[in-house]
């Protein structure tokens, strides 16, 4: 199955229903970048009339993880992926439509290729920037991904 915007959003519905219900949607994806948007609504608000941080984290993680998924799929190998760590910074209230952009596809590609080449797990950081409709940054999130080839041994 080739990864596409439609297939990723269908994946959300079936495998990550909380993200789907909160309104997280992939807007664009290619080998280098991924855009994920979510609109501030009643279902995803915090008590301070802005978007709950965990909803922002779901959208930001998806913008990085989808790029890792593309690279693992392109490799043709059986590769596991896992978030090992994350950091976040919130600089402005998240209201309206928030778009998370990750442009670290090359980082994911290099790590997956290195994992295949040397057979060792790789860890790497990817950044996602959340901006509002005015283009103002509301949050910045970094995710440390771990990838490794799967062994057929039991």
C-alpha positions as a Markdown table, in Angstrom:
| # | Residue | x | y | z |
|---|---|---|---|---|
| 1 | Unk | 0.0 | 0.0 | 0.0 |
| 2 | Unk | 1.5 | 3.3 | -1.1 |
| 3 | Unk | 1.3 | 6.0 | 1.6 |
| 4 | Unk | -1.0 | 8.9 | 0.7 |
| 5 | Unk | -3.0 | 11.6 | 2.4 |
| 6 | Unk | -6.2 | 9.7 | 2.0 |
| 7 | Unk | -4.7 | 6.4 | 3.3 |
| 8 | Unk | -3.1 | 8.1 | 6.3 |
| 9 | Unk | -6.4 | 9.7 | 7.2 |
| 10 | Unk | -8.2 | 6.3 | 6.9 |
| 11 | Unk | -5.4 | 4.8 | 9.0 |
| 12 | Unk | -6.2 | 7.5 | 11.7 |
| 13 | Unk | -9.9 | 6.5 | 11.7 |
| 14 | Unk | -9.2 | 2.8 | 12.3 |
| 15 | Unk | -5.9 | 2.8 | 14.3 |
| 16 | Unk | -5.8 | 6.1 | 16.1 |
| 17 | Unk | -9.5 | 7.0 | 16.6 |
| 18 | Unk | -8.8 | 9.5 | 19.4 |
| 19 | Unk | -6.7 | 11.6 | 16.9 |
| 20 | Unk | -9.3 | 11.3 | 14.3 |
| 21 | Unk | -12.2 | 12.3 | 16.6 |
| 22 | Unk | -10.1 | 15.3 | 17.8 |
| 23 | Unk | -9.8 | 16.5 | 14.1 |
| 24 | Unk | -6.2 | 15.6 | 13.3 |
| 25 | Unk | -5.8 | 15.3 | 9.5 |
| 26 | Unk | -2.9 | 14.9 | 7.1 |
| 27 | Unk | -3.0 | 17.7 | 4.5 |
| 28 | Unk | 0.2 | 16.9 | 2.5 |
| 29 | Unk | 2.9 | 14.3 | 2.4 |
| 30 | Unk | 5.9 | 13.6 | 0.2 |
| 31 | Unk | 9.4 | 12.2 | 0.8 |
| 32 | Unk | 10.7 | 15.4 | 2.4 |
| 33 | Unk | 7.8 | 17.0 | 4.3 |
| 34 | Unk | 4.5 | 16.3 | 5.9 |
| 35 | Unk | 1.7 | 18.8 | 6.9 |
| 36 | Unk | -0.9 | 17.8 | 9.5 |
| 37 | Unk | -3.7 | 20.1 | 10.6 |
| 38 | Unk | -6.1 | 20.2 | 13.4 |
| 39 | Unk | -8.7 | 22.9 | 14.2 |
| 40 | Unk | -9.4 | 24.1 | 17.7 |
| 41 | Unk | -12.9 | 22.8 | 18.7 |
| 42 | Unk | -14.9 | 22.0 | 21.8 |
| 43 | Unk | -13.7 | 18.3 | 21.6 |
| 44 | Unk | -10.0 | 19.2 | 21.8 |
| 45 | Unk | -10.0 | 22.2 | 24.0 |
| 46 | Unk | -8.3 | 22.8 | 27.4 |
| 47 | Unk | -9.8 | 24.9 | 30.3 |
| 48 | Unk | -8.0 | 28.0 | 28.9 |
| 49 | Unk | -9.9 | 28.2 | 25.7 |
| 50 | Unk | -7.2 | 26.8 | 23.5 |
| 51 | Unk | -6.2 | 23.5 | 22.1 |
| 52 | Unk | -5.1 | 20.8 | 24.6 |
| 53 | Unk | -1.4 | 20.1 | 24.4 |
| 54 | Unk | -1.9 | 16.4 | 23.8 |
| 55 | Unk | -3.9 | 17.1 | 20.7 |
| 56 | Unk | -1.1 | 19.2 | 19.4 |
| 57 | Unk | 1.3 | 16.4 | 20.3 |
| 58 | Unk | -0.8 | 13.9 | 18.3 |
| 59 | Unk | -0.7 | 16.1 | 15.2 |
| 60 | Unk | 3.0 | 16.9 | 15.6 |
| 61 | Unk | 4.0 | 13.2 | 16.1 |
| 62 | Unk | 2.0 | 12.2 | 13.0 |
| 63 | Unk | 3.8 | 14.8 | 10.9 |
| 64 | Unk | 7.1 | 13.2 | 11.9 |
| 65 | Unk | 6.0 | 9.5 | 12.0 |
| 66 | Unk | 4.4 | 9.6 | 8.6 |
| 67 | Unk | 7.8 | 10.5 | 7.1 |
| 68 | Unk | 9.4 | 7.6 | 8.9 |
| 69 | Unk | 6.6 | 5.3 | 7.6 |
| 70 | Unk | 7.3 | 6.4 | 4.1 |
| 71 | Unk | 11.0 | 5.5 | 4.4 |
| 72 | Unk | 10.4 | 2.2 | 6.0 |
| 73 | Unk | 7.9 | 1.3 | 3.3 |
| 74 | Unk | 10.3 | 2.4 | 0.5 |
| 75 | Unk | 13.0 | 0.2 | 2.0 |
| 76 | Unk | 11.0 | -3.0 | 1.4 |
| 77 | Unk | 12.4 | -4.3 | 4.6 |
| 78 | Unk | 10.6 | -5.2 | 7.8 |
| 79 | Unk | 11.5 | -2.3 | 10.1 |
| 80 | Unk | 10.1 | -1.4 | 13.5 |
| 81 | Unk | 9.7 | 2.2 | 14.6 |
| 82 | Unk | 9.1 | 3.7 | 18.0 |
| 83 | Unk | 9.0 | 7.1 | 19.6 |
| 84 | Unk | 11.8 | 7.0 | 22.3 |
| 85 | Unk | 11.6 | 10.5 | 23.6 |
| 86 | Unk | 9.9 | 13.9 | 23.0 |
| 87 | Unk | 10.3 | 17.5 | 23.9 |
| 88 | Unk | 7.9 | 20.4 | 23.4 |
| 89 | Unk | 7.7 | 24.1 | 23.7 |
| 90 | Unk | 4.4 | 26.1 | 23.6 |
| 91 | Unk | 4.8 | 29.8 | 22.7 |
| 92 | Unk | 1.3 | 31.0 | 22.0 |
| 93 | Unk | -2.3 | 29.9 | 22.6 |
| 94 | Unk | -3.4 | 27.4 | 19.9 |
| 95 | Unk | -6.7 | 28.6 | 18.5 |
| 96 | Unk | -8.2 | 28.3 | 15.0 |
| 97 | Unk | -6.6 | 26.0 | 12.5 |
| 98 | Unk | -3.1 | 24.8 | 13.6 |
| 99 | Unk | -0.8 | 23.2 | 11.0 |
| 100 | Unk | 2.2 | 21.1 | 12.0 |
| 101 | Unk | 5.0 | 20.9 | 9.5 |
| 102 | Unk | 7.9 | 18.5 | 9.5 |
| 103 | Unk | 10.6 | 18.9 | 6.8 |
| 104 | Unk | 12.9 | 16.2 | 8.1 |
| 105 | Unk | 12.2 | 13.4 | 5.6 |
| 106 | Unk | 15.9 | 13.2 | 4.7 |
| 107 | Unk | 16.8 | 12.5 | 8.3 |
| 108 | Unk | 14.4 | 9.6 | 8.4 |
| 109 | Unk | 15.7 | 8.3 | 5.1 |
| 110 | Unk | 19.3 | 8.3 | 6.2 |
| 111 | Unk | 18.5 | 6.6 | 9.5 |
| 112 | Unk | 16.4 | 3.8 | 7.9 |
| 113 | Unk | 19.2 | 3.2 | 5.3 |
| 114 | Unk | 21.8 | 3.1 | 8.1 |
| 115 | Unk | 19.8 | 0.6 | 10.1 |
| 116 | Unk | 19.5 | -1.6 | 7.0 |
| 117 | Unk | 23.2 | -1.3 | 6.1 |
| 118 | Unk | 24.7 | -2.0 | 9.5 |
| 119 | Unk | 21.9 | -4.0 | 11.1 |
| 120 | Unk | 21.9 | -1.8 | 14.2 |
| 121 | Unk | 19.1 | 0.2 | 15.6 |
| 122 | Unk | 19.2 | 4.0 | 14.9 |
| 123 | Unk | 17.8 | 6.9 | 16.9 |
| 124 | Unk | 17.3 | 10.3 | 15.5 |
| 125 | Unk | 15.4 | 13.5 | 16.2 |
| 126 | Unk | 12.7 | 15.1 | 14.0 |
| 127 | Unk | 11.1 | 18.5 | 14.5 |
| 128 | Unk | 7.5 | 19.6 | 13.9 |
| 129 | Unk | 6.5 | 23.3 | 14.0 |
| 130 | Unk | 2.9 | 24.2 | 14.7 |
| 131 | Unk | 1.6 | 27.5 | 13.3 |
| 132 | Unk | -1.8 | 29.2 | 13.4 |
| 133 | Unk | -3.6 | 30.7 | 10.4 |
| 134 | Unk | -1.6 | 33.9 | 10.7 |
| 135 | Unk | 1.6 | 32.0 | 10.4 |
| 136 | Unk | 2.5 | 32.5 | 14.0 |
| 137 | Unk | 4.3 | 29.7 | 15.7 |
| 138 | Unk | 2.3 | 28.2 | 18.6 |
| 139 | Unk | 4.4 | 25.2 | 19.4 |
| 140 | Unk | 7.5 | 23.3 | 18.5 |
| 141 | Unk | 7.9 | 19.6 | 19.2 |
| 142 | Unk | 10.8 | 17.3 | 18.8 |
| 143 | Unk | 10.4 | 13.5 | 18.6 |
| 144 | Unk | 13.3 | 11.0 | 19.0 |
| 145 | Unk | 12.5 | 8.1 | 16.8 |
| 146 | Unk | 14.1 | 4.6 | 17.0 |
| 147 | Unk | 14.2 | 2.3 | 14.0 |
| 148 | Unk | 15.6 | -1.1 | 13.6 |
| 149 | Unk | 15.3 | -4.0 | 11.2 |
| 150 | Unk | 13.2 | -6.8 | 12.4 |
| 151 | Unk | 14.7 | -10.2 | 12.8 |
| 152 | Unk | 12.9 | -13.4 | 11.7 |
| 153 | Unk | 14.4 | -15.3 | 14.7 |
| 154 | Unk | 12.1 | -16.2 | 17.6 |
